[in-house]
Amino acid sequence: MILLGVNVYAPKGDAARRQENCLRSLRELKNVCLVNLQFKTGAIEAEGFETLCELESDSLKVTGKKGAQKPIISEVFDVLANQARERGCSYFGYLNSDILVSNGAIDYAIDRRSQAYLFSRMDFDGETDQRLGMLLAGIDFFIVEARWWIDNNWRFRPYIAGEPVWDNVYAAILLCHANAILLNRDPYILHEHHTQAWVKSPFAQYTRFLSALDAYYFSLWVKYFEQVSELRSRNAGEQEEVELQREVFKWSPSRSERVIQACRNLKARVRYLALSAVEH
């Protein structure tokens, strides 16, 4: 069994329909235990999901900003890992609440013995069901061995769910330090394409701060994305892409890179503190 967690929220219009489609797809899966992660107050229920009101931190607390209350990814993974261990599940999974998961994704993880599985999505047109292509730029479904996460959660910073960058950084860390597999060739998970209503996030400054601290990992992801896109453009084989993953995702910063990152960290902390002080 894999413990699968989502954070159900209260969307409107088409977003509500996409979320319900996601929840329906999860209820149809085999060999999973479904939980809905909620904050300690103001929980939203979902049919077929056990509601866990265990989230204490949120986007408002970590940033001091006003805006939407969003979970903190590292806390979400902590809760899921501990719940998985308590329930006798070796793995936990987490996904955005508009993703359609196939049993093929679950079977893939169950049939192997890796410590993490990272799934990119296939976009499709909601009206015609036409497949629009794999999204190589990000990860929308994580399956992680609970024991590995508990031993290594110190590597992961408290990014905000629903904000950019976190999935790229978390994927790079997992690929560098765990026996992890990145799956972005076959459509194990689907996502209905929709127009993004981009707005200026009140949490953007916080995300930039964390991504500066994780710049080495993010640079590995960018390098991989650029090279795998080139391989895909010339129809390279799966083995060539697997070898690219192994080549790129290595934790081997040189001494000069470590010094540069230390300076970058100091600059980022000073800048973030200064900007926060001005705003308050």
WOHUQUI-V975409 format. One line per field, one symbol per residue. ss: DSSP state (a for helix, b for strand, c for the rest). psi: psi as a letter, one per 40 degrees, with the letter a starting at -180 (. if undefined). A space follows every 10 residues. Layout:
BEGIN
ss=???
psi=???
END
This chain:
BEGIN
ss=cbbbbbcccc cccaaaaaaa aaaaaaaccc cbbbbbbbbc cccccccccb bbbbbcccaa aaaccccccc cbaaaaaaaa aaaaaacccc bbbbbcccbb bcaaaaaaaa accccbbbbc bbbbcccccc bbbbcccccc bbbbbaaaaa aaaaaccccb cccccaaaaa aaaaaaaccb bbbcccccbb bbcccccccc cccaaaaaaa aaacaaaaaa aaaaaaaaaa aaaccccaaa aaaaaaaacc ccccaaaaaa aaaaaaaaaa aaaaaaaaac
psi=ihhhiighag iibddddddd dddddddeii fihhihhiid ifihihhehh hhgehdiidd dddeiiaihi ihdddddddd ddddddeehd iiiiiiffhh hidddddddd eifieihhhi ihiihddeeh heiiheeihe hhhihddddd deeeehigih ieiidddddd ddddddeigi hhhfdigdii hhhihhghih heeddddddd dddfdddddd dddddddddd dddefiiddd ddddddddgh gfhidddddd dddddddddd ddddddddd.
END
